[in-house]
Amino acid sequence: MPRPLRILFPDACYHVMNRGAGHQKIFKNNFHRNIFLNLLEESHKIFNLKIFAYCLMDNHYHLLVSTPNANLPRIMRHINGVYTQQYNRLTGTDGPLFRGRYKAKLIGDDCYQLIVSRYIHLNAVEAGIVNHPADYKWSSYGAYLGLSESPAWLFKNTIINQLAETKSLSHVKNYQDYVEEKHIEEINIFSSIKHTAPILGSESFKQKVLSEIDTAPIIQSCSSDLKRAKTIPTIDLIISQVCVAYNINREALMHSHSGMKNWPKTISVYICRKIFGHLLKDISQAFKFYRHEAVSSIVHKCHSRLVEHPELSEEIDVIVESIKRLILQ
């Protein structure tokens, strides 16, 4: 299995996650959780780590962090290593606690930091542990809302202030409304790309990072994983390969009709969303849809069509394979 991608540069932002080996618990009691939080504080003081959000579940943890000194591997060796030592000492066990290296997804623009913070703060709700995110003590959400004391090392305002443009309510209330809104599509992006995409951000952010990664001295990466980072094709590439498959030009594909009247356009949208996990807003912009809901509607109709006619899935499979061959060259 390839090692997780590591792209390091000053002030990079990451969604970091690790879980127990064999799905074992890594926090058996609240004392263990406090040890981990103390390590976050220690890492802030020693390594200049900025923690924006966290959630400590029984068998895994989530962090949203920034590294002004481009030193994430050193920080995570300290956190995971020291915690494992203390856990083993307290429980009388030995050996590795975590199932492997931590996962770290590079996070781009501010809006994506908001998305990740929401995902982290809803983790206990999604797991069915609590009905309301503020009821879970071991996440940073209570501190965001002022329901619990905010530690000095939690940079919550970095996230909250990203909603400052809405003037009718306080920034905290804006953030609470954002997290607790039940019908936000953004949260679903993790179900489709969390296992394959090492970079979460706009197309321009991804392309900037990937284009500079081999030349900028401040950016470091594992070359074997860089190839994997480039396996998320651009929307333009997907459209061009659908055009090749159906022997049409881009203008014909981008015609206003969708559905069976324009099957190439429909499956282009489907591939962008369902296969490669592009965001609704990026797909809408590329296809010049007025509303993001149009993307979800097209994907749903395409899925229904594929269920009725399984042979059409072969067309999509051929196109997807051609796209993968191109980006792996």
N, C-alpha and C positions, 0 to 999 in steps of 0.2 A: 504494500500500500504506500502511495507517495506521502512524503512528509508534508505537513500543512505549509501553505505559502507564508513566507515572512517578507513583508515589504516594510522597510524601516526608514523613516525620515523624521526630522524634528517636527513636533506638534501633530504627528499622525494620530488619528482617532481609530479605535478598534472596539469591536464587539468580541469579548473574550469569553470562552466557555470551556469547562472541563467537567467530566463526570467520573464517578467511581468505577473501578475495574469490576467487570461482571455485574454492573448495575448495583453494586453494594452502596450502602449509605456512607457518605463522607462526613455527614454531620449527624451524630447520634443523639445530641442534646444541645441545649442552648449554650452551654459552656464551650462546646466545640465551635459554635457559630461566633461567639465572642472572640475566640482566639483568632479566627479568620479575619474578623473585622479589625482586630488589633494589628494584624499583618498588613492590612490595607493602609492603616494609618502610618505604620512603620515604613512602608514602601513609599508613601507620599513624602515623608521626611527625609529618607535616605536617597531615594532615586528620583525625586521630583515627579512622581506619578500623580496625575490628576484623575480622580474618580468622579464620573458624572452620574452613574447609576449602578445599582447592584441588586441582585436577588439571590439569596442562598436557599436552595431547595434541599431536600434530604440527600439526594444522590448526585447533585450537580450544582454548579453555580453559574451565574451570568454577570459579566461586568461590562460597563461602557466606560472606556478610559482614554486618556490622551497621554502621549509621552513626549514632552518638550525636548528630552535628551536622546531621542531615538534609541531607547534601551529596553524595549519590551522583553526580549528573551532573558536578559539579566534579571529583570523584575519578576518574571513568572517563575524562573528557577528558584528565586528566593521565596516567593509566596508558596508555591506548591511543595518545594523541598522542605522548608521549615515547618509548614503545616503537617506534612506527612510524618515528620519526625515527632512532633508533639502528639499527633493523633495516635501513632503507634505506642508511644510511651504511656499515654493515658489508658489505652485499651489493652495493653499487653500483647499487641500484635507485631508483625514484622513484614517487611517487603513493601512493594509499591501499593499505593492507595488509589491512584488515578489510573484510568485505562490506557493512557498514553500521553503524548504531547497535547497541550492545550490547543484548542482551535481559536484562531484570531482572524476575524474578517475585517479588512480595512474599510472604514466608513468614510464616505465623501461628504457631500454638501450638508449644510445645516439641517435641511428637511429630513435627510436620512438619519441623522443623529436623533431627531425627534421620533422617527419611526422605531428605531432600535430601543430608545428609552421606553416607549409605549409597550413594545413587545416584552421587555424585561419586567416592567411593572405589572403586566397582566399575566405573568408566568404562573403564579399560584392560582389565579382564576381559571386559566386554561387547563390546569392540572386538576381542577375540581376540589382544591383544598379549601378555598374560601369563595364566597359569592361576590365580594367587593375587594378590590386591590388594596384599599386602605386597611382592611382587616388583617392583612398578612404582615406580621411584625418584622420579618427578616428581609425586607426589601427597603429601598430608599424612598418609596412612595410616600410613606408617612411623613418623612422629613420634608419632602417637596410641598406637602399640604400644610405644614406647620403643626401636625398632630403629634410629632415627637421631636426631640431635640436634634438639630442638624449638626453632625460632626464638622469640625473645621476643615477636614480633608475632603468633604463632599462638595463638589463644585456644581451644585444644582442650578444656580442662576444662569450658568452657561446654556443650559437647555431651556429653562423657563423663559428666559429673555428672548428666545427665538420666536415667541408668540407675541412680541411686544407691539406689533402693528395693529392688533385689535384693541381699540381704545375704550370700548364700552365696559369692559370688566377688568379686574386686576389680572396681572400676568399669571398668578397662581391659579385663579379661577379658570382662566383660558386653558391652562395646561390640564387641569382636572377635567374640564369638558372634553378636551381632545382625547385624553386617555380613556375616559369612560363612555365615549360615544360607541354605540354597539354596531354601527354599520359602516365602519371605515374599512375600505378595501385594502389599504396599505398593509395591514397586518398579514394578509394572505400571501405576500411575496415570500415569506420565509418557508412556507410549505413547499414551494416549487424550486427555490434556489439555494436553500440553506446548506445542502450537501455538495453543491457544485461550484458556487460562485465565491471566490476568495475576496472579491471587491464588491462593495455595495455602495453605489453612487450613480450619479447621472452618467450618460454616455460620454459627455465631455470629460468628466473626471476620470473615468476608467481609461479612456484613450490617452489622456495626458500622463497618467501614471505609467501605463504600459509603454508609451513612446519614449519616456524619459528614463525608464528603469535601467537600461543598459548603458546610459551615457552619463547620468548625473551622479557625481561622486557621493552625494549625501544620501542617495537611495541604495539600499542593499536588498538583495533577494536571493532565494535559492533557485538556481537556473532550471533545475528539473521541475520546479513548481511553476515557473513563469509560463512554461508551455501550457500548463493546465489553466492558468489565469486567462490565457488567450482563447480558451475553448468556449467562451460565451460570445457568439457572433453578434455583430451590429445588426440593427434592423435593416439597414441598407443592403447588407450582404444577404440576409434572408430573402428580401424582396427580389434581388437580382437572380438568385438561384431558382426561385419560383418562376420567374420570367423565362429562364432557360428551360426549365422542365416543361412549360406549356407553350414554348416558342412564341411568346408575345413580348411586346415592349413594355417599358415601365408605364408609359402613358395609358395603355390599355388596362394594365393591372390597377392603376390608381383611379380608374373611372368611378364615378359616384356610386354605382350599384354595388351592393354586397349580396350575400346569400348565394343561391344557385344561379342568379343572373351574373354573378362574377365570382365563380368558385376559386380562381387563383388568389383573388384578394382575400377571400374568406379564410383560406388555409394559410395565407401569409400571416394574417392576424392571429390565427390559432397557434401557429408555430412560434411566433414571437412571444405569445403569452404562456401557453401551456407547456411547450417544450423547453424554451430557454428562459422563461421567467422575467421578461422585460416588464417594466412598470406600466400601468394603465396610462399615465400621463405621457410617457415617452411614445407609446404606440399611438395614442390619440394625435399627438403632434405630428408623427411621421405620416399618418394616413389622413391627416386634416379632418379628424372628427371633431364636432362641436362639443360633444359630451363624452366623458370617460366611460359612462354607462354603455355607450355603443360598443366598446370593446368587449365587455362582459356579455352583452347580448349576442354578438357575433360568435364568440367562443362557445356559448351555450348551444346556439343553433347548429354550429359545426359539429359539436360533440354528439348531439342528437342524430344528425345525419350520418355520422360515422357508426353509431350504434345500429342504425337501420341498414346501412350498407358497409359492412366490414371490409369489403374489397377496396374501398376508398382509402383505408388506412395504409394500404401498401403504397399508394401514391405519396402520401406524406412521409412514410419511412424512407423511400428512395431520395426524396428531397433533403430530408434531415441528414442522411448519410453523406450526401454530396456536400452539404454545408460543413459537416464535421471534417471531412477529408480536406477541404480548403483551409480551414483554420488550424489544422494540425501540420500543414506543410511547412 
